[in-house]
Amino acid sequence: MTETTNDVLALVRSGWPQIGAIFAVIWWARKIDLRGQGAQDRLDRHEARLQAMERSLQDQAVTLATIKEALSGIKLTLDRMYAEMREKG
C-alpha cells in the first residue's frame, strides 16, 4: 500500500509542471484573444468615424461648390449693374 501511495504521489508530483504549463498556455491564449477583440472594437470605431468624416467632407465640398456658383452669379450681376451705371453717367 505504501508503494502504491508513493507511486501515485510521484505521478501527481511529476504532472504538476505539465498542468501548470497547460494552464499558463490557456491563460496566455485567452489574454491574446481579449487583446485582439479590443483592437477589433477600436478598428470598428475608427472606421465609423472615418466614414462620418468622409460624408462630412463630401457635404462640405457640395456646399462649397454651391457657394462658388452663387458668388459667380453675384459677380455677373454686379458687373452688369456697373456697366449700366457707367453708360448712364
N, CA, C and O of each residue as an XYZ file, in Angstrom:
356
protein
N       0.830     -1.188      0.000
C       0.000      0.000      0.000
C       0.873      1.248      0.000
O       0.531      2.223     -0.670
N       1.929      1.253      0.689
C       2.830      2.402      0.727
C       3.469      2.607     -0.638
O       3.654      3.733     -1.101
N       3.794      1.498     -1.257
C       4.410      1.608     -2.579
C       3.425      2.210     -3.581
O       3.818      3.031     -4.410
N       2.157      1.816     -3.517
C       1.134      2.357     -4.405
C       0.929      3.842     -4.118
O       0.799      4.646     -5.041
N       0.901      4.197     -2.856
C       0.745      5.607     -2.481
C       1.922      6.423     -2.973
O       1.745      7.530     -3.480
N       3.129      5.882     -2.829
C       4.318      6.596     -3.316
C       4.291      6.749     -4.833
O       4.699      7.781     -5.366
N       3.803      5.708     -5.533
C       3.695      5.798     -6.995
C       2.695      6.879     -7.418
O       2.953      7.640     -8.351
N       1.559      6.940     -6.727
C       0.536      7.940     -7.038
C       1.077      9.339     -6.750
O       0.905     10.256     -7.554
N       1.725      9.495     -5.611
C       2.303     10.796     -5.264
C       3.372     11.210     -6.274
O       3.443     12.375     -6.664
N       4.182     10.280     -6.687
C       5.225     10.582     -7.670
C       4.597     10.966     -9.005
O       5.076     11.869     -9.690
N       3.520     10.270     -9.369
C       2.825     10.594    -10.613
C       2.216     11.992    -10.553
O       2.321     12.762    -11.508
N       1.579     12.319     -9.424
C       0.977     13.644     -9.264
C       2.059     14.713     -9.267
O       1.909     15.744     -9.922
N       3.138     14.478     -8.549
C       4.229     15.451     -8.490
C       4.870     15.651     -9.866
O       5.253     16.769    -10.209
N       4.987     14.619    -10.625
C       5.603     14.761    -11.942
C       4.667     15.450    -12.938
O       5.129     15.978    -13.949
N       3.375     15.453    -12.671
C       2.404     16.064    -13.584
C       2.148     17.534    -13.324
O       1.595     18.218    -14.186
N       2.533     18.041    -12.163
C       2.262     19.448    -11.836
C       2.899     20.434    -12.812
O       2.234     21.389    -13.213
N       4.121     20.253    -13.200
C       4.685     21.211    -14.166
C       3.924     21.226    -15.495
O       3.732     22.285    -16.092
N       3.491     20.047    -15.955
C       2.740     19.990    -17.205
C       1.363     20.659    -17.042
O       0.904     21.371    -17.934
N       0.723     20.423    -15.910
C      -0.586     21.042    -15.663
C      -0.428     22.557    -15.584
O      -1.223     23.308    -16.148
N       0.612     22.991    -14.873
C       0.873     24.434    -14.785
C       1.144     25.033    -16.155
O       0.671     26.128    -16.460
N       1.892     24.330    -16.971
C       2.195     24.822    -18.318
C       0.931     24.887    -19.168
O       0.751     25.835    -19.931
N       0.073     23.914    -19.049
C      -1.189     23.904    -19.806
C      -2.049     25.102    -19.411
O      -2.580     25.806    -20.270
N      -2.182     25.326    -18.099
C      -2.964     26.478    -17.646
C      -2.334     27.796    -18.084
O      -3.045     28.736    -18.439
N      -1.006     27.869    -18.063
C      -0.322     29.085    -18.499
C      -0.573     29.347    -19.983
O      -0.801     30.491    -20.377
N      -0.535     28.312    -20.798
C      -0.791     28.472    -22.237
C      -2.236     28.892    -22.475
O      -2.506     29.752    -23.314
N      -3.168     28.285    -21.735
C      -4.577     28.659    -21.874
C      -4.781     30.115    -21.469
O      -5.478     30.855    -22.165
N      -4.191     30.534    -20.364
C      -4.308     31.917    -19.893
C      -3.701     32.881    -20.913
O      -4.287     33.921    -21.211
N      -2.544     32.541    -21.439
C      -1.852     33.390    -22.415
C      -2.684     33.529    -23.699
O      -2.815     34.623    -24.247
N      -3.242     32.407    -24.167
C      -4.054     32.443    -25.385
C      -5.311     33.289    -25.174
O      -5.710     34.039    -26.065
N      -5.926     33.173    -24.013
C      -7.125     33.970    -23.704
C      -6.780     35.462    -23.643
O      -7.540     36.305    -24.121
N      -5.644     35.768    -23.059
C      -5.202     37.155    -22.958
C      -4.983     37.744    -24.358
O      -5.393     38.873    -24.626
N      -4.350     36.994    -25.232
C      -4.135     37.453    -26.607
C      -5.473     37.619    -27.330
O      -5.657     38.580    -28.077
N      -6.394     36.701    -27.115
C      -7.714     36.781    -27.735
C      -8.452     38.038    -27.285
O      -9.067     38.722    -28.103
N      -8.395     38.344    -25.996
C      -9.060     39.544    -25.484
C      -8.431     40.804    -26.059
O      -9.144     41.761    -26.363
N      -7.114     40.824    -26.214
C      -6.454     41.984    -26.828
C      -6.892     42.137    -28.282
O      -7.114     43.250    -28.758
N      -7.011     41.025    -28.970
C      -7.452     41.068    -30.363
C      -8.871     41.595    -30.490
O      -9.171     42.368    -31.400
N      -9.741     41.181    -29.584
C     -11.122     41.668    -29.616
C     -11.170     43.163    -29.334
O     -11.930     43.895    -29.970
N     -10.362     43.616    -28.384
C     -10.310     45.053    -28.083
C      -9.808     45.846    -29.270
O     -10.327     46.921    -29.572
N      -8.801     45.320    -29.943
C      -8.262     46.001    -31.122
C      -9.305     46.041    -32.239
O      -9.420     47.045    -32.942
N     -10.045     44.987    -32.403
C     -11.096     44.950    -33.434
C     -12.174     45.979    -33.120
O     -12.658     46.658    -34.025
N     -12.556     46.105    -31.855
C     -13.553     47.102    -31.474
C     -13.058     48.513    -31.787
O     -13.814     49.342    -32.293
N     -11.787     48.782    -31.486
C     -11.229     50.102    -31.782
C     -11.179     50.346    -33.288
O     -11.466     51.452    -33.746
N     -10.821     49.337    -34.047
C     -10.793     49.487    -35.506
C     -12.185     49.781    -36.056
O     -12.337     50.624    -36.941
N     -13.195     49.095    -35.543
C     -14.567     49.345    -35.988
C     -14.983     50.776    -35.670
O     -15.615     51.447    -36.486
N     -14.618     51.240    -34.459
C     -14.964     52.603    -34.056
C     -14.262     53.626    -34.954
O     -14.872     54.612    -35.368
N     -12.984     53.392    -35.254
C     -12.247     54.302    -36.126
C     -12.800     54.284    -37.552
O     -12.855     55.321    -38.213
N     -13.201     53.130    -38.013
C     -13.788     53.025    -39.356
C     -15.083     53.830    -39.432
O     -15.330     54.520    -40.421
N     -15.904     53.743    -38.394
C     -17.159     54.508    -38.373
C     -16.868     56.010    -38.364
O     -17.530     56.777    -39.064
N     -15.878     56.427    -37.573
C     -15.513     57.846    -37.533
C     -14.990     58.304    -38.893
O     -15.313     59.401    -39.347
N     -14.192     57.472    -39.535
C     -13.639     57.823    -40.843
C     -14.749     57.977    -41.876
O     -14.726     58.914    -42.675
N     -15.709     57.076    -41.868
C     -16.822     57.175    -42.810
C     -17.645     58.433    -42.560
O     -18.086     59.086    -43.506
N     -17.855     58.781    -41.277
C     -18.595     60.002    -40.958
C     -17.826     61.230    -41.442
O     -18.426     62.171    -41.961
N     -16.520     61.225    -41.277
C     -15.709     62.350    -41.736
C     -15.746     62.459    -43.261
O     -15.813     63.563    -43.801
N     -15.703     61.329    -43.953
C     -15.765     61.349    -45.416
C     -17.108     61.907    -45.903
O     -17.157     62.680    -46.860
N     -18.198     61.505    -45.234
C     -19.516     62.049    -45.597
C     -19.559     63.553    -45.357
O     -20.084     64.308    -46.176
N     -19.009     63.976    -44.237
C     -18.978     65.403    -43.919
C     -18.152     66.169    -44.944
O     -18.545     67.252    -45.378
N     -17.017     65.615    -45.330
C     -16.161     66.254    -46.321
C     -16.874     66.375    -47.662
O     -16.765     67.396    -48.341
N     -17.594     65.343    -48.036
C     -18.339     65.381    -49.293
C     -19.440     66.442    -49.233
O     -19.650     67.182    -50.194
N     -20.140     66.509    -48.096
C     -21.185     67.527    -47.937
C     -20.590     68.931    -48.001
O     -21.184     69.831    -48.594
N     -19.426     69.119    -47.398
C     -18.765     70.422    -47.429
C     -18.338     70.785    -48.850
O     -18.422     71.949    -49.243
N     -17.887     69.812    -49.611
C     -17.492     70.071    -50.999
C     -18.693     70.507    -51.829
O     -18.584     71.407    -52.662
N     -19.829     69.873    -51.604
C     -21.047     70.253    -52.333
C     -21.461     71.665    -51.933
O     -21.827     72.471    -52.789
N     -21.405     71.967    -50.648
C     -21.751     73.309    -50.172
C     -20.815     74.352    -50.754
O     -21.256     75.424    -51.169
N     -19.529     74.046    -50.786
C     -18.555     74.980    -51.357
C     -18.831     75.227    -52.835
O     -18.731     76.364    -53.297
N     -19.169     74.203    -53.567
C     -19.492     74.377    -54.989
C     -20.727     75.253    -55.153
O     -20.784     76.082    -56.062
N     -21.712     75.076    -54.285
C     -22.921     75.902    -54.340
C     -22.588     77.363    -54.052
O     -23.096     78.263    -54.721
N     -21.741     77.595    -53.062
C     -21.327     78.957    -52.720
C     -20.575     79.593    -53.884
O     -20.796     80.761    -54.203
N     -19.693     78.836    -54.514
C     -18.945     79.365    -55.660
C     -19.885     79.753    -56.791
O     -19.703     80.795    -57.421
N     -20.877     78.929    -57.048
C     -21.846     79.242    -58.105
C     -22.621     80.508    -57.757
O     -22.858     81.353    -58.621
N     -23.016     80.639    -56.489
C     -23.758     81.828    -56.064
C     -22.893     83.076    -56.200
O     -23.368     84.111    -56.668
N     -21.643     82.988    -55.799
C     -20.732     84.133    -55.917
C     -20.500     84.502    -57.376
O     -20.390     85.683    -57.708
N     -20.426     83.514    -58.237
C     -20.256     83.772    -59.666
C     -21.468     84.522    -60.213
O     -21.326     85.455    -61.003
N     -22.643     84.113    -59.792
C     -23.864     84.800    -60.219
C     -23.905     86.230    -59.713
O     -24.293     87.142    -60.443
N     -23.502     86.429    -58.454
C     -23.471     87.775    -57.886
C     -22.482     88.653    -58.658
O     -22.769     89.816    -58.941
N     -21.338     88.102    -58.992
C     -20.328     88.852    -59.746
C     -20.868     89.284    -61.102
O     -20.677     90.427    -61.517
N     -21.540     88.370    -61.789
C     -22.125     88.720    -63.088
C     -23.149     89.845    -62.952
O     -23.188     90.770    -63.763
N     -23.969     89.748    -61.919
C     -24.977     90.786    -61.692
C     -24.316     92.127    -61.395
O     -24.722     93.151    -61.946
N     -23.297     92.135    -60.524
C     -22.601     93.382    -60.197
C     -21.899     93.963    -61.422
O     -21.906     95.178    -61.615
N     -21.298     93.120    -62.245
C     -20.644     93.599    -63.466
C     -21.663     94.254    -64.413
O     -21.401     95.292    -65.020
N     -22.814     93.617    -64.513
C     -23.864     94.172    -65.372
C     -24.353     95.504    -64.831
O     -24.539     96.453    -65.593
N     -24.564     95.586    -63.511
C     -25.019     96.837    -62.898
C     -23.957     97.934    -63.073
O     -24.294     99.085    -63.351
N     -22.721     97.587    -62.915
C     -21.626     98.557    -63.068
C     -21.583     99.081    -64.507
O     -21.402    100.276    -64.736
N     -21.750     98.176    -65.465
C     -21.738     98.588    -66.871
C     -22.908     99.522    -67.174
O     -22.739    100.506    -67.894
N     -24.097     99.226    -66.631
C     -25.268    100.083    -66.849
C     -25.063    101.452    -66.226
O     -25.408    102.470    -66.827
N     -24.500    101.482    -65.021
C     -24.278    102.758    -64.348
C     -23.223    103.590    -65.101
O     -23.318    104.815    -65.170
N     -22.258    102.927    -65.640
C     -21.211    103.606    -66.390
C     -21.783    104.237    -67.670
O     -21.392    105.334    -68.069
N     -22.729    103.504    -68.307
C     -23.342    104.018    -69.531
C     -24.205    105.251    -69.249
O     -24.265    106.184    -70.050
N     -24.868    105.231    -68.096
C     -25.763    106.338    -67.749
C     -24.973    107.554    -67.301
O     -25.450    108.683    -67.419
N     -23.832    107.347    -66.814
C     -23.237    108.546    -66.472
C     -22.092    108.810    -65.740
O     -21.734    109.973    -65.551
